Amino acid sequence: MEIWVVVLGVFIIAGAIAVLFQRNLRNSIITFGVISLVSALLMALMSAYDVAITEASIGAVLTTAIFFWSLRRLEEDGYHEKE
């Protein structure tokens, strides 16, 4: 199990760095959601099931939905991403 903790930890760090350098906001939001799901899996592997459920529901689902809702509102107000 220790190897999985290290692998998932490295994946979380790499994903967080990837979010910083992505140019598309949609891709950043999706990457953030995946990182949150991976961190929930990591917490479940460490037997913190209540924290894992909270991270999956709030971190992955609710926060990602709020980010997409905010992006849609920005686009309605005239925001356009640079290409």
One Martini backbone bead per residue (centre of mass of N, CA, C, O) as a GRO file, in nm:
protein
   83
    1MET     BB    1   0.054   0.065  -0.016
    2GLU     BB    2   0.289   0.271  -0.013
    3ILE     BB    3   0.323   0.301  -0.320
    4TRP     BB    4   0.042   0.430  -0.373
    5VAL     BB    5   0.086   0.684  -0.208
    6VAL     BB    6   0.322   0.791  -0.373
    7VAL     BB    7   0.193   0.791  -0.653
    8LEU     BB    8  -0.050   0.974  -0.583
    9GLY     BB    9   0.117   1.213  -0.478
   10VAL     BB   10   0.263   1.269  -0.745
   11PHE     BB   11   0.005   1.310  -0.912
   12ILE     BB   12  -0.098   1.556  -0.755
   13ILE     BB   13   0.145   1.739  -0.805
   14ALA     BB   14   0.140   1.725  -1.116
   15GLY     BB   15  -0.151   1.834  -1.145
   16ALA     BB   16  -0.105   2.109  -1.009
   17ILE     BB   17   0.104   2.203  -1.215
   18ALA     BB   18  -0.076   2.171  -1.468
   19VAL     BB   19  -0.286   2.386  -1.391
   20LEU     BB   20  -0.090   2.634  -1.408
   21PHE     BB   21  -0.011   2.571  -1.741
   22GLN     BB   22  -0.283   2.603  -1.849
   23ARG     BB   23  -0.484   2.776  -2.104
   24ASN     BB   24  -0.745   2.622  -2.032
   25LEU     BB   25  -1.008   2.634  -1.816
   26ARG     BB   26  -1.146   2.362  -1.860
   27ASN     BB   27  -0.895   2.187  -1.816
   28SER     BB   28  -0.841   2.287  -1.529
   29ILE     BB   29  -1.104   2.189  -1.402
   30ILE     BB   30  -1.073   1.890  -1.470
   31THR     BB   31  -0.803   1.849  -1.328
   32PHE     BB   32  -0.903   1.929  -1.050
   33GLY     BB   33  -1.114   1.699  -1.025
   34VAL     BB   34  -0.912   1.466  -1.049
   35ILE     BB   35  -0.740   1.540  -0.806
   36SER     BB   36  -0.970   1.510  -0.603
   37LEU     BB   37  -1.024   1.208  -0.655
   38VAL     BB   38  -0.739   1.110  -0.586
   39SER     BB   39  -0.742   1.216  -0.294
   40ALA     BB   40  -0.980   1.039  -0.209
   41LEU     BB   41  -0.836   0.772  -0.264
   42LEU     BB   42  -0.601   0.819  -0.071
   43MET     BB   43  -0.779   0.838   0.187
   44ALA     BB   44  -0.900   0.554   0.157
   45LEU     BB   45  -0.624   0.401   0.177
   46MET     BB   46  -0.589   0.545   0.479
   47SER     BB   47  -0.878   0.506   0.631
   48ALA     BB   48  -1.039   0.793   0.550
   49TYR     BB   49  -1.356   0.783   0.471
   50ASP     BB   50  -1.486   1.054   0.553
   51VAL     BB   51  -1.284   1.233   0.397
   52ALA     BB   52  -1.327   1.103   0.118
   53ILE     BB   53  -1.626   1.173   0.088
   54THR     BB   54  -1.593   1.477   0.118
   55GLU     BB   55  -1.394   1.520  -0.117
   56ALA     BB   56  -1.573   1.403  -0.341
   57SER     BB   57  -1.824   1.587  -0.301
   58ILE     BB   58  -1.689   1.871  -0.273
   59GLY     BB   59  -1.425   1.880  -0.444
   60ALA     BB   60  -1.526   1.739  -0.712
   61VAL     BB   61  -1.828   1.829  -0.752
   62LEU     BB   62  -1.898   2.113  -0.639
   63THR     BB   63  -1.651   2.278  -0.729
   64THR     BB   64  -1.666   2.209  -1.030
   65ALA     BB   65  -1.951   2.322  -1.073
   66ILE     BB   66  -1.883   2.614  -0.989
   67PHE     BB   67  -1.668   2.664  -1.202
   68PHE     BB   68  -1.852   2.617  -1.451
   69TRP     BB   69  -2.059   2.831  -1.377
   70SER     BB   70  -1.859   3.070  -1.378
   71LEU     BB   71  -1.768   3.037  -1.672
   72ARG     BB   72  -2.045   3.080  -1.798
   73ARG     BB   73  -2.088   3.366  -1.685
   74LEU     BB   74  -1.842   3.491  -1.823
   75GLU     BB   75  -1.933   3.426  -2.117
   76GLU     BB   76  -2.198   3.594  -2.099
   77ASP     BB   77  -2.015   3.868  -2.036
   78GLY     BB   78  -1.761   3.830  -2.265
   79TYR     BB   79  -1.566   3.607  -2.222
   80HIS     BB   80  -1.239   3.535  -2.371
   81GLU     BB   81  -1.014   3.324  -2.470
   82LYS     BB   82  -0.700   3.272  -2.533
   83GLU     BB   83  -0.515   3.116  -2.820
   0.00000   0.00000   0.00000
